[in-house]
Structures are given as C-alpha cells and as structure tokens.
Amino acid sequence: MEQGRVEKAHHIVVLADQGQGHINPMLQFSKRLASKGIKITVATTLSNAKSMKTTLSYSMITFESIYDDCSQGGVVGPGGFKGFLDRFQASGSTNLTRFILDHEHPVKCLVYDANIPWASKITTQLGIAGAAFFTQSCATAATYYPMYCEVYEKTPLSMPSFPVITGLPKLRFPNLPSLGCSTGRYPPIIIHILGQFDNFGKADWVLFNSFDKLEEEVGTPYLMCSFNFF
C-alpha cells in the first residue's frame, strides 16, 4: 500500500451521463449499493453535481464534478452536442483518472453509463473492475444492436435467429428516428447512442435497467448469451 493511502474496501465510482433519463437509473442503483454499506462517488458534470447535492441526501453517496459544463455552455456550447461530447471526454477522462488515483479511499470498481465508452479505457489503464450500465430497456438495446453492426460494419455476436422484438420485423438502420442535424452521414447523437455497444467484451460486467419477467423474451436469449449480463 502506498504511504498516505488508507486501505479500505468497497469504494465504487459511478460515472453518470449528462441526460436526466440516464442519471436517475444510475442514482437509484447507487442508492441500492449504498444501502449495502458501500461507499459511492457519483462522478458527473458540474451542473449535475450541483443539482444532485441539493436534492439528494445520503451519507454513503458523494458527488464529484469531473467537467465544468457551466462555463462552456453544455450541449448548446461551441460545436453543439458533438462539441460537448468531445470536451466532456477530454476533460472528464483526465479528471476522473486523477480522482481515482489520488483518492484516499481506493476505488475498486467503476460503474459507467454505457454511453460513455471511453470509461473502459480508464478501467484498463488503472487495473480496476469496470461495469457498463445500460440505462435503457433491454428491448431498446436489442433494437439498437443490429443497427450498430450495420453502421460500423461489425460482425454480429452469435445470437438466436428471431425478430428483435416479438411481433415486429427485424429493424435496420433506416428505422431509427432521425435525431438532429449532421454534416456527415449520421447525426452525432445517433453515433453516440450506437457507440455504447463498443463496451461489449470490454467491461467485466454489463448491467441493464430492466425487469426480468417483463423483458424475458428479449433479455434472456438475446442479451445474456455470451457475456456477464445482469
């Protein structure tokens, strides 16, 4: 153990994405972990950290800002959504790495929103466990995955041959709604959404925000056949 560092067990950092719909599932998951006596640090943007500090009081959960989005306009700042993502990655990855290395309570695991694929590089670099958290339903992930393979020309994983969602035909990229404008072939937000599947095979665990019995037809055969999905 390095001098000056206190050896304690069970400190998990939860890296939350910007959107409110992504934050809430990760906060609920953080509360569940904290209820087991695990120390939780939620790492996010400055605006989110400020908001959550005033609305959430939980002795085992603290908040750490790893990117000042307030002074740079957030998603409406220079470069729009893509500019925000680039700045968040550049600043956030550096600050998060420094936080994990310098914290007196050693971090055992990084749970990160699957929409932040660069987080897996940090877990590899620092030699800590990593868990990719899909905040959307299994059905949504099962719909996006074939589109990811099509856009990035990836060979699909060995999956059962059946429609992605029972009662619907197999969905391909043109079925995905157009989300925003782009100067390239696909809007940045679509590339961002599909990029979450880069975590397959890189994370130690892949977590889904779902109800097992409500999505059993999708979750069990489609998403849990090859990896440590929970």
C-alpha positions in Angstrom: 0.0 0.0 0.0 1.3 3.5 -0.9 2.2 5.7 2.0 -0.6 8.1 3.0 -3.4 6.0 1.4 -5.9 4.4 3.7 -6.7 0.8 2.8 -10.5 0.4 2.8 -12.8 -1.9 1.0 -15.7 -1.3 -1.3 -15.5 2.1 -2.8 -17.3 2.4 -6.2 -17.3 5.3 -8.6 -20.5 5.7 -10.7 -19.9 7.7 -13.8 -23.2 9.2 -15.0 -24.0 10.6 -18.4 -25.5 14.1 -18.8 -29.1 13.3 -19.7 -31.7 13.2 -16.9 -33.1 9.9 -18.2 -29.6 8.4 -17.8 -28.9 9.9 -14.4 -32.0 8.7 -12.5 -31.4 5.0 -13.1 -27.8 5.3 -12.0 -28.8 7.2 -8.9 -31.3 4.5 -7.9 -28.6 1.9 -8.5 -26.2 3.9 -6.4 -28.7 4.0 -3.5 -29.1 0.2 -3.7 -25.3 -0.2 -3.4 -25.0 2.4 -0.7 -27.7 0.6 1.3 -25.3 -2.4 1.5 -22.6 -0.2 3.2 -20.6 0.5 0.0 -19.1 4.0 -0.4 -20.3 5.6 -3.6 -18.9 8.5 -5.5 -21.1 9.8 -8.4 -18.9 11.4 -11.0 -20.6 13.7 -13.4 -20.7 17.2 -14.8 -20.6 20.3 -12.6 -24.2 21.2 -13.3 -25.4 17.8 -12.4 -23.3 17.5 -9.3 -24.6 20.9 -8.0 -28.2 19.8 -8.6 -27.9 16.4 -7.0 -26.1 17.7 -3.9 -29.1 19.9 -3.1 -31.7 17.3 -3.8 -30.2 14.0 -2.6 -29.0 13.5 1.0 -27.4 10.1 1.6 -24.4 9.7 3.9 -22.8 7.0 1.8 -23.0 8.9 -1.5 -20.9 11.8 -2.5 -20.7 13.8 -5.8 -17.6 14.7 -7.8 -17.5 17.1 -10.7 -15.2 16.0 -13.4 -16.1 18.5 -16.1 -17.2 22.2 -15.8 -20.1 22.3 -18.3 -21.5 25.5 -16.8 -18.8 27.8 -18.1 -18.7 26.2 -21.5 -22.4 26.2 -22.4 -23.1 22.5 -22.0 -24.7 20.8 -25.0 -25.6 24.3 -26.5 -22.0 25.5 -26.3 -19.4 25.6 -29.1 -19.8 22.7 -31.5 -23.2 21.7 -30.2 -23.8 18.2 -29.0 -20.6 16.8 -30.6 -18.6 19.6 -29.1 -19.9 18.9 -25.7 -19.1 15.2 -26.0 -15.5 16.0 -27.1 -14.9 18.4 -24.2 -16.5 16.0 -21.7 -14.2 13.2 -22.8 -11.1 15.3 -22.9 -11.6 17.0 -19.5 -13.7 14.3 -17.8 -11.3 11.4 -18.6 -8.3 13.3 -17.2 -10.1 14.5 -14.0 -11.7 11.1 -13.4 -8.4 9.3 -13.7 -6.7 11.8 -11.3 -9.6 11.5 -8.8 -9.3 7.7 -8.7 -5.6 7.7 -8.4 -5.5 10.4 -5.7 -8.5 9.4 -3.5 -7.5 8.2 0.0 -10.2 5.5 -0.2 -9.1 3.2 -3.1 -11.6 2.7 -5.8 -12.4 -1.0 -6.5 -14.8 -0.6 -9.4 -16.0 2.0 -12.0 -19.7 1.7 -13.0 -20.2 3.8 -16.0 -23.1 4.7 -18.3 -22.6 2.6 -21.5 -23.0 5.8 -23.5 -19.5 6.8 -22.2 -17.4 4.1 -23.9 -14.1 5.9 -23.1 -14.6 4.9 -19.5 -13.5 1.3 -20.3 -10.1 2.7 -21.2 -9.7 4.1 -17.7 -10.5 0.8 -16.0 -8.0 -0.9 -18.2 -5.3 1.7 -17.6 -5.8 1.7 -13.8 -6.4 -2.0 -13.4 -9.8 -1.8 -11.7 -13.0 -3.6 -12.4 -15.5 -2.0 -14.8 -19.3 -2.3 -15.3 -21.1 -0.9 -18.3 -24.6 0.3 -17.3 -27.3 0.4 -20.0 -29.9 2.8 -18.6 -32.5 2.0 -21.3 -34.6 -1.2 -21.5 -33.3 -4.5 -22.9 -35.8 -4.1 -25.8 -34.2 -0.8 -26.7 -30.7 -2.2 -26.6 -31.8 -5.2 -28.7 -33.2 -2.8 -31.3 -30.1 -0.7 -31.5 -27.5 -3.5 -31.6 -28.2 -4.7 -35.2 -28.0 -1.0 -36.3 -24.7 -0.7 -34.6 -23.4 -3.7 -36.5 -24.7 -2.2 -39.8 -23.2 1.3 -39.3 -19.8 0.1 -38.0 -19.7 -3.0 -40.3 -19.3 -5.2 -37.3 -20.0 -9.0 -37.4 -22.9 -9.6 -35.1 -22.5 -11.7 -32.0 -23.8 -15.3 -32.2 -27.4 -14.6 -31.4 -30.6 -16.7 -31.8 -32.3 -16.1 -35.1 -35.6 -14.4 -34.2 -37.1 -10.9 -34.6 -35.5 -8.5 -32.2 -38.9 -7.7 -30.6 -41.7 -10.3 -30.8 -44.4 -9.2 -33.2 -42.2 -6.7 -35.1 -40.0 -7.3 -38.1 -36.2 -7.0 -37.8 -35.3 -3.4 -37.6 -32.4 -1.9 -39.6 -30.8 1.5 -39.5 -33.4 3.4 -41.6 -36.0 2.6 -38.9 -34.0 4.6 -36.4 -35.6 8.0 -35.9 -33.6 11.0 -37.2 -32.2 12.8 -34.2 -30.8 16.2 -35.0 -28.8 17.6 -37.9 -25.4 16.5 -39.1 -22.9 17.4 -41.7 -21.8 13.8 -42.0 -23.8 10.6 -42.9 -25.3 10.2 -39.5 -26.2 12.7 -36.8 -23.7 12.8 -33.9 -26.4 11.8 -31.4 -27.0 8.5 -33.3 -23.3 7.7 -33.4 -23.3 8.5 -29.7 -26.2 6.1 -29.0 -24.8 3.3 -31.1 -21.3 3.7 -29.6 -22.5 2.2 -26.3 -22.1 -1.3 -27.8 -18.3 -0.8 -28.0 -18.4 -1.9 -24.4 -19.4 -5.5 -25.3 -16.4 -7.6 -24.5 -14.5 -4.8 -22.7 -16.5 -4.5 -19.4 -16.2 -7.0 -16.6 -20.0 -6.8 -16.2 -22.8 -5.4 -18.3 -25.8 -4.1 -16.4 -29.3 -3.4 -17.7 -32.0 -1.2 -16.2 -34.9 -3.7 -16.6 -37.5 -6.0 -15.1 -36.5 -9.6 -15.9 -40.0 -11.0 -16.2 -41.3 -8.1 -18.3 -38.4 -8.4 -20.9 -37.7 -12.1 -20.5 -38.1 -12.8 -24.3 -35.5 -10.2 -25.2 -33.2 -10.2 -22.2 -32.6 -13.9 -21.6 -32.0 -15.3 -25.1 -30.7 -12.2 -26.9 -28.5 -10.2 -24.5 -27.3 -12.8 -22.0 -26.0 -15.5 -24.3 -22.3 -14.5 -24.4 -21.4 -12.1 -21.6 -21.8 -11.4 -17.9 -25.1 -9.6 -18.3 -27.1 -8.7 -15.2 
